[in-house]
Amino acid sequence: MAIDYQYYEFRAFENLVKLAQLWEGEEELPQIHALMEEIRQEQELIRTRKFRVAVVGEFKRGKSSFINALLGREILPVDALPTTATLNRITYGALPRAYLRYKDEKVEEVEIGELSRYVTKLTQESEDAASRIEEAVVEYPSIFCQGHVDLIDTPGMNDDMEMNAVTLSQLEHIDLAIVTLSPGSPFSDTESRFMARILESDEICRVIVAVTKIDEVRGEERRKKLLAYLAQRIPEKTIGVLEETCESGDPILEKAHRLLQDLPIFGVSSLDALEARRHNDEELFVQSGFAELSDRLPQLILSSQNNSAVLRAVSTVRKITGGYEGWLSQIQGDCRKKQDEIREERKVFAGACYSLAGRGGLESLKRELWKEIDAFSSMQEETGKEFIRCLSSISVLDAGMIEEALKKQAEKSVEEFNRKAGQRLYPSLRSHMSEGLISWHRNILGQILCSAPLQQKGREKARDVAEELAAQPPFSARLPQIPFFFRESPVPGRERLLAPDLITDIQRAVKHSVQGWCADRKEETEVVLNRAHESMSEALERLVVTLYEEDNQRIAQWEARGQRLGSPELLEKLRQLSKDSQSLEADFIKEL
């Protein structure tokens, strides 16, 4: 009875969806993000049915030549020495092209015929280039790759440790492994250990063996004996290796027995197959073993493609549900870390707000305003000279006449002083103060609006308050215009009007009055600046309080998230999903 693959794929996909729903909205946490990304990748593989076939084996096993023979053209570079130094991936493309994907994510298109310059170890230059490459991708209109199949050529095992690592890292990213063996030393101890590593991979759902260079074994009978020997030796040695670390009933052992029980083994000659393709020699193609391989491989891949979609999804669910409790302490630790980060951020933000609104930012403005007032105080000299000119105009030394003249001059000087203050000093002070305060305000709010805390999600109210403050300064730059008057009369008593030092008395009175008035104006500017500082501090206090209130909610949310992520309800759902997935896997394997 045929297996209903659609049913099993639907059930497997449904379990992935249920798993993802448990952590919806929690991807800010690195561990959850990684889990969700893995789930999404598995869902995408089921949707697209992308299938990854890797040709693996020890060095000098003819892997690249084997792939070239499968494709019917010498695309990948080959040599008598170990050559492949990167992953070479062949995927379907309407037109032949090749490009390199570097480890720094740069992509470079190259000629297919130039690949050996980048992906081999034939020269020091090419080996250096290969060390910077993540993979070389060849797009080719191959029937083999047309059904969403990618064919991957890997570096030879036991060539060097770095290349071993590249190949082993791919075992979790491939679905079907074609293991290449040599007839000269068929299935060595290292190859049996490598086969065990392949079967331990959750992703790999089928293994095929290709004995390359079968033309080195003369005689059809000897070839049959070799393949029969391998059909017995490979399962025995591989299961023996696995039994060293796996107990009876272990899923890995069960998988090994299932995949090795009817292990497809092909004896092939890649060179003969390529030669046959070049000369359209059908007899030689049959002798090369590729006729049988080409007939059976599509069906093996198709059945594996169906199996892989289900088993891979089941494996992902099993791995995640089984490992979640082990990751939980880290996940909840990340939730606490988020809370601590919020507390620290708001503390730094509050400190920055109070620092920006400090009096230091207004001191320079105050000095500039006072400098203008000091410059205007030179009016005392002008006023003093006017009194001297007034006295010099009196021809008769008469106390009454002098007193009358000084009183008129005093009234005139007050009027002149106030006129010039109204025309020169006050407009300049108000303009300078207004511009300075607006600049101070813009600078503070500009820095606050650009600060990291206000850019983050969950701080919308605080940002609204900051934008409101930025739109309208929370203070007034008005400076009252207070008229000038003589604090000490420049008209002394009658007994002093005829004294020889009358001018000194007048100048002292003018100086005292002008300097006193200017001192009052300085106090007034400082009062206005203090009010601006207090208004800005109150406004920023409002902003800080708003942010604190929002952050208290965010802290509470992270605390609740940490509790939910470790809640008995969520853990029970995971256990149920794990049971459902195991049951689905058992039913599916039973039907295989």
C-alpha positions in Angstrom: 0.0 0.0 0.0 1.4 3.4 -1.0 2.3 5.9 1.8 0.1 9.0 2.0 3.1 11.4 2.1 0.8 14.5 2.0 -0.9 13.4 5.2 2.3 13.0 7.0 3.8 16.2 5.7 0.7 18.1 6.7 0.9 16.7 10.2 4.6 17.5 10.5 4.1 21.0 9.2 1.2 21.5 11.7 3.4 20.5 14.6 6.0 23.1 13.5 3.3 25.7 13.4 2.1 24.8 16.9 5.6 24.9 18.1 6.2 28.4 16.7 3.0 29.7 18.2 4.3 28.9 21.7 6.9 31.7 21.3 5.2 34.1 19.1 6.3 37.7 19.9 9.3 36.5 21.9 12.0 36.8 19.3 13.8 39.6 21.1 15.4 36.8 23.1 18.4 35.4 21.3 17.7 31.8 22.1 14.0 32.1 21.1 15.0 33.9 17.9 17.4 31.0 17.0 14.6 28.4 17.7 12.1 30.3 15.6 14.6 30.7 12.7 15.2 26.9 12.8 11.4 26.3 12.7 11.0 28.7 9.8 13.8 27.0 7.8 12.1 23.6 8.3 8.7 25.0 7.2 10.4 26.5 4.1 12.0 23.2 3.2 8.7 21.5 3.4 7.0 24.2 1.3 9.8 24.2 -1.4 10.7 20.5 -1.1 14.4 21.6 -1.4 16.5 18.5 -1.1 20.3 18.5 -0.5 22.4 15.6 -1.8 26.1 15.7 -0.6 28.9 13.5 -2.1 31.2 12.7 0.8 34.1 10.5 1.5 37.8 10.4 2.1 40.2 12.2 -0.2 41.2 10.7 -3.5 37.9 8.9 -3.8 36.9 10.7 -7.0 34.0 12.8 -5.6 34.4 15.7 -8.0 34.7 13.3 -11.0 31.7 11.4 -9.8 29.6 14.6 -9.7 30.9 15.6 -13.2 29.8 12.2 -14.5 26.3 12.6 -12.9 26.0 16.0 -14.7 27.4 14.7 -17.9 30.0 17.5 -18.1 33.3 18.3 -16.5 32.2 21.3 -14.4 34.1 20.8 -11.1 37.9 20.8 -11.2 39.6 17.4 -10.6 43.2 16.3 -10.2 45.3 13.4 -9.0 46.0 15.3 -5.8 43.4 16.2 -3.2 41.9 19.3 -4.7 38.5 20.4 -3.3 39.0 23.0 -0.6 35.5 24.5 -0.3 31.9 23.4 -0.5 30.8 23.3 -4.2 27.0 23.4 -4.6 25.4 22.6 -8.0 21.8 23.9 -8.2 19.4 24.1 -11.1 19.6 27.2 -13.4 18.3 27.8 -16.9 21.7 29.1 -17.9 25.1 27.9 -16.8 26.8 30.3 -14.3 29.0 30.2 -11.2 29.4 32.6 -8.3 31.4 32.6 -5.0 29.7 33.3 -1.7 32.4 34.6 0.7 32.4 34.3 4.5 32.0 38.1 4.7 28.7 37.7 2.7 30.2 39.2 -0.5 29.2 37.5 -3.7 31.4 37.4 -6.8 30.4 35.9 -10.2 33.1 33.9 -12.0 33.5 31.8 -15.1 32.7 28.1 -14.6 36.0 27.3 -16.2 37.9 29.4 -13.7 36.6 27.7 -10.6 39.9 25.8 -10.0 41.5 29.2 -9.2 39.2 29.6 -6.2 38.0 26.3 -4.8 41.0 24.0 -5.0 44.4 23.4 -3.3 46.3 23.0 -6.5 48.3 26.2 -5.9 49.0 28.4 -2.8 47.0 31.2 -4.4 43.9 29.1 -4.9 44.2 27.6 -1.4 44.3 31.1 0.1 41.3 32.1 -2.0 39.4 29.0 -0.9 40.0 29.8 2.8 37.9 33.0 2.4 35.0 31.3 0.6 31.8 30.0 2.3 30.7 28.1 -0.9 31.0 28.1 -4.6 27.6 27.8 -6.4 27.2 26.5 -9.9 23.8 26.9 -11.6 23.4 24.4 -14.4 20.4 23.2 -16.5 20.8 19.6 -15.2 17.9 17.2 -15.1 19.4 15.8 -11.9 18.9 19.1 -10.1 15.6 20.1 -11.7 13.4 18.7 -8.9 14.6 21.2 -6.3 17.8 19.1 -5.7 21.1 20.6 -4.8 24.2 18.5 -5.3 27.1 19.3 -3.0 30.7 18.4 -3.4 32.6 18.4 -0.1 36.4 18.4 0.8 37.9 15.0 1.3 38.0 13.6 4.8 41.5 12.9 6.3 43.0 15.4 4.0 43.6 18.0 6.7 41.8 18.9 9.9 40.3 22.2 8.6 38.8 20.4 5.6 37.5 17.7 7.9 35.7 20.4 9.9 34.1 21.8 6.7 32.7 18.4 5.7 31.5 17.4 9.2 29.7 20.7 9.6 27.6 19.9 6.6 26.2 16.7 8.0 23.4 18.6 9.8 22.5 20.4 6.6 22.1 17.6 4.0 19.3 15.1 3.4 21.0 12.3 1.4 24.6 11.3 1.6 26.4 9.6 -1.3 29.5 8.0 0.2 32.3 7.4 -2.2 34.6 4.4 -1.6 37.7 3.2 -3.5 38.0 -0.4 -4.6 41.7 -0.4 -3.5 40.8 -0.1 0.2 37.1 -0.6 0.6 35.6 0.7 3.8 38.5 1.3 6.1 38.2 1.8 9.9 38.1 5.6 9.4 35.4 5.2 6.8 33.3 3.1 9.2 33.6 5.8 11.8 32.6 8.5 9.3 29.6 6.4 8.2 28.6 6.3 11.9 28.8 10.1 12.1 26.6 10.3 9.0 23.9 8.1 10.6 24.0 10.2 13.8 22.9 13.3 11.9 19.2 14.0 12.4 18.9 15.5 8.9 20.2 12.6 6.8 17.4 10.3 5.8 19.2 8.1 3.3 22.7 6.9 2.5 23.9 5.6 -0.9 27.3 4.1 -1.5 29.2 4.6 -4.8 32.4 2.6 -5.4 34.2 4.8 -7.8 37.0 3.7 -10.1 35.3 0.3 -10.5 37.1 0.0 -13.7 40.2 -0.8 -11.7 38.5 -4.1 -10.7 38.8 -6.4 -13.8 36.1 -8.8 -14.5 32.3 -8.7 -13.9 32.5 -11.5 -11.3 35.1 -9.8 -9.2 33.1 -6.6 -9.2 29.9 -8.4 -8.0 32.0 -10.1 -5.2 33.3 -6.7 -4.1 29.9 -5.1 -4.0 28.5 -8.1 -2.1 31.4 -8.0 0.3 30.6 -4.3 1.0 26.9 -4.9 1.4 27.8 -7.2 4.4 30.9 -5.3 5.7 29.4 -1.8 5.8 26.4 -2.6 8.1 28.5 -4.8 10.4 31.4 -2.4 10.9 29.1 0.7 11.1 26.7 -0.8 13.6 29.7 -2.1 15.6 31.0 1.5 15.9 27.6 2.8 16.9 27.1 0.1 19.6 30.2 1.4 21.3 28.3 4.6 22.3 24.6 3.7 21.8 22.5 1.4 24.0 20.0 -1.0 22.7 16.8 0.7 21.5 18.6 4.0 20.8 16.9 5.8 17.9 20.3 6.2 16.2 20.8 2.4 16.2 17.2 1.9 14.9 17.9 4.4 12.1 21.2 2.6 11.2 19.5 -0.8 11.0 16.7 0.7 8.8 19.0 2.6 6.4 21.8 -0.1 6.2 19.4 -3.0 5.8 18.9 -2.5 2.1 21.8 -0.2 1.4 22.0 0.9 -2.3 25.6 0.2 -3.5 26.7 1.1 -7.0 30.0 0.4 -8.7 30.8 3.2 -11.2 33.6 4.5 -13.4 33.3 8.3 -13.7 35.9 8.6 -16.4 34.3 5.9 -18.5 30.9 7.6 -18.0 32.3 11.0 -19.1 34.0 9.4 -22.1 30.7 7.7 -23.0 28.8 10.9 -22.8 31.4 12.7 -25.0 31.2 10.0 -27.8 27.5 9.1 -27.2 28.7 5.5 -26.5 25.7 3.8 -24.9 27.5 0.5 -24.4 30.4 2.2 -22.5 27.9 4.2 -20.4 26.3 0.9 -19.3 29.7 -0.6 -18.5 30.6 2.5 -16.5 27.7 1.7 -14.0 26.1 5.1 -14.5 23.3 3.7 -16.6 22.0 1.7 -13.6 22.8 4.6 -11.2 20.9 7.1 -13.5 17.9 4.8 -13.6 17.6 4.2 -9.9 18.9 7.5 -8.4 15.9 9.6 -9.3 13.5 7.2 -7.6 15.8 6.9 -4.6 15.9 10.7 -4.3 12.2 11.1 -4.8 11.3 8.6 -2.1 14.0 10.2 0.2 12.7 13.6 -0.6 9.2 12.6 0.6 10.7 10.8 3.7 13.1 13.7 4.4 10.4 16.4 4.6 8.6 14.4 7.3 11.6 13.0 9.3 13.4 16.4 9.2 10.4 18.2 10.6 9.8 15.5 13.2 13.5 15.7 14.2 13.3 19.4 14.6 10.3 19.2 16.8 11.8 16.5 18.9 15.1 18.3 19.3 13.5 21.6 20.3 10.9 20.1 22.7 13.5 17.9 24.2 16.1 20.6 24.6 13.9 23.5 25.7 14.0 22.9 29.5 17.8 22.8 29.2 17.8 26.2 27.6 15.1 27.6 29.9 17.5 28.9 32.6 19.4 30.9 29.9 16.1 32.2 28.4 14.8 33.3 31.8 18.2 34.8 32.5 17.9 36.8 29.3 14.5 38.1 30.5 16.1 39.2 33.8 18.9 40.8 31.8 16.4 42.7 29.8 14.8 44.1 33.0 18.3 45.1 34.3 19.1 46.8 31.0 15.8 48.8 31.2 16.6 49.9 34.8 20.1 50.9 33.8 19.0 52.7 30.7 16.4 54.8 32.5 18.9 55.6 35.2 21.4 56.8 32.6 18.7 58.7 30.8 17.5 60.5 33.9 21.1 61.4 34.7 21.6 62.7 31.2 18.4 64.8 31.4 19.4 66.4 34.7 22.9 67.0 33.5 21.8 68.7 30.2 19.4 70.9 32.1 22.0 72.0 34.6 23.0 75.6 35.1 26.3 75.0 33.4 24.6 75.4 30.0 23.3 78.9 31.0 26.5 80.3 32.6 28.0 81.2 29.3 24.8 83.0 28.2 24.7 84.9 31.6 28.3 86.0 31.1 27.5 87.3 27.6 24.4 89.2 28.9 26.4 90.7 31.8 29.1 91.7 29.4 26.5 93.8 27.5 25.3 95.4 30.7 28.9 96.2 31.7 29.4 97.8 28.3 26.3 100.0 28.8 27.6 101.1 32.2 30.0 103.4 30.4 27.0 105.8 30.4 28.2 106.9 33.7 31.1 108.7 32.0 28.9 110.3 29.4 26.5 111.4 32.2 29.3 112.8 34.3 30.6 114.8 31.4 27.1 116.3 30.8 27.1 117.6 34.5 30.6 119.1 34.0 29.4 120.9 30.8 26.4 122.1 32.7 28.5 123.6 35.5 30.9 125.3 33.0 28.0 127.1 31.4 27.3 129.0 34.7 29.0 132.4 34.7 28.0 133.6 38.2 29.1 131.8 41.3 25.7 131.6 42.9 24.5 128.6 44.9 20.9 129.1 43.8 21.7 129.2 40.1 24.0 126.2 40.4 21.3 124.2 42.2 18.7 125.0 39.6 21.0 124.1 36.7 22.0 120.7 38.3 18.4 119.8 38.9 17.5 120.4 35.3 20.6 118.5 34.2 19.7 115.6 36.4 16.2 115.4 34.9 17.7 115.6 31.4 20.3 112.9 32.2 17.6 110.5 33.5 15.6 111.0 30.4 18.6 110.5 28.1 19.7 107.4 30.0 16.3 105.7 29.8 16.0 106.6 26.1 19.3 104.9 25.3 18.5 102.0 27.6 15.2 101.5 25.7 16.8 101.9 22.3 20.1 100.0 22.8 20.4 97.9 25.9 17.0 96.3 26.4 16.4 95.2 22.8 19.9 93.7 22.6 19.5 91.9 26.0 16.0 90.5 25.0 17.2 89.4 21.6 20.4 87.8 22.9 18.5 86.2 25.8 15.7 84.8 23.6 18.1 83.4 21.0 20.4 81.9 23.7 17.6 80.2 25.6 16.0 78.9 22.4 19.4 77.5 21.3 19.9 76.0 24.8 16.4 74.4 24.7 16.9 73.0 21.2 20.3 71.6 22.1 18.9 69.8 25.1 15.8 68.4 23.5 17.7 67.5 20.3 20.1 65.4 22.3 17.3 63.8 24.3 15.2 63.0 21.2 18.1 61.3 19.6 19.0 59.3 22.7 18.8 55.5 22.5 16.1 55.1 25.1 13.6 57.3 23.2 14.2 55.3 20.0 13.1 52.0 21.6 9.7 50.3 21.4 7.6 50.7 24.5 8.5 54.4 25.1 6.0 56.0 22.8 4.5 58.2 25.6 7.9 59.5 26.7 8.7 60.3 23.1 5.4 62.2 22.7 6.3 64.3 25.8 9.8 65.0 24.4 8.4 66.1 21.1 5.8 68.3 22.8 8.6 70.0 24.8 10.7 70.3 21.7 7.9 72.1 19.9 7.4 74.8 22.6 10.0 76.0 25.1 8.5 75.6 28.7 9.6 79.0 29.8 9.4 82.8 28.9 12.4 84.9 27.9 10.7 88.2 28.9 12.9 90.8 30.6 11.1 93.7 32.3 12.2 97.2 31.4 12.9 99.1 34.7 13.5 102.9 34.3 16.7 104.5 35.6 16.8 106.9 38.5 19.5 108.5 40.6 19.9 106.5 43.8 22.1 109.2 45.2 21.2 112.8 44.1 23.8 114.5 41.9 22.6 117.8 43.4 24.3 118.1 46.8 23.1 120.2 49.7 23.5 124.1 49.5 26.5 124.0 51.8 28.3 121.8 49.2 27.3 123.7 46.1 30.2 126.1 46.3 32.7 123.6 47.6 35.8 123.1 45.5 35.2 119.3 45.1 31.6 119.7 43.9 32.5 117.7 40.7 33.7 114.8 42.8 30.4 114.6 44.7 28.5 114.7 41.4 30.6 112.0 39.8 30.3 109.7 42.8 26.5 110.1 42.8 26.4 109.3 39.0 28.7 106.3 39.4 26.8 104.9 42.3 23.5 105.3 40.6 24.5 103.8 37.2 26.4 100.9 38.7 23.5 100.1 41.1 21.0 100.2 38.2 23.3 97.9 36.1 23.7 95.5 39.1 19.9 95.3 39.3 19.7 94.5 35.6 22.2 91.7 36.1 20.0 90.3 38.9 17.0 90.5 36.7 18.7 88.6 33.9 19.8 85.9 36.4 16.2 85.7 37.7 14.9 85.1 34.1 17.6 82.5 33.5 16.9 80.8 36.8 13.2 80.6 35.9 14.0 79.1 32.5 16.3 76.6 34.3 13.5 75.7 36.8 10.9 75.4 34.0 13.2 73.2 31.9 14.0 71.0 35.0 10.3 70.6 35.7 9.6 69.7 32.1 12.4 67.2 32.0 11.2 65.8 35.4 7.9 65.2 33.7 9.6 63.4 30.8 11.7 61.2 33.2 8.6 60.3 35.2 6.7 59.4 32.0 9.6 57.2 30.9 9.9 55.6 34.4 6.2 54.7 34.3 6.5 53.2 30.8 9.6 51.3 31.9 7.9 49.9 35.0 5.3 48.4 32.6 8.1 47.0 30.4 9.9 45.5 33.4 6.7 43.9 34.5 6.1 42.6 31.0 9.5 41.0 30.9 9.0 39.5 34.3 5.7 38.0 33.1 7.3 36.8 29.9 10.0 35.0 31.9 7.3 33.3 34.0 5.2 32.4 31.0 8.2 30.9 29.1 8.8 28.6 32.1 5.2 28.0 33.0 3.9 24.5 33.6 1.3 25.1 30.9 3.9 25.8 28.2 6.1 22.9 29.3 3.1 20.6 29.2 2.3 21.8 25.6 5.9 21.0 24.6 5.7 17.5 26.1 2.4 16.9 24.3 3.9 18.1 21.0 6.9 15.9 21.6 4.6 12.9 22.1 2.6 13.7 19.0 5.7 14.1 17.0 7.2 10.8 18.2 3.9 9.0 17.5 3.8 10.5 14.0 7.4 9.4 13.4 6.7 5.9 14.6 3.6 5.6 12.3 5.5 6.9 9.4 8.6 4.7 9.8 6.2 1.7 10.2 4.8 2.4 6.8 8.3 2.8 5.1 
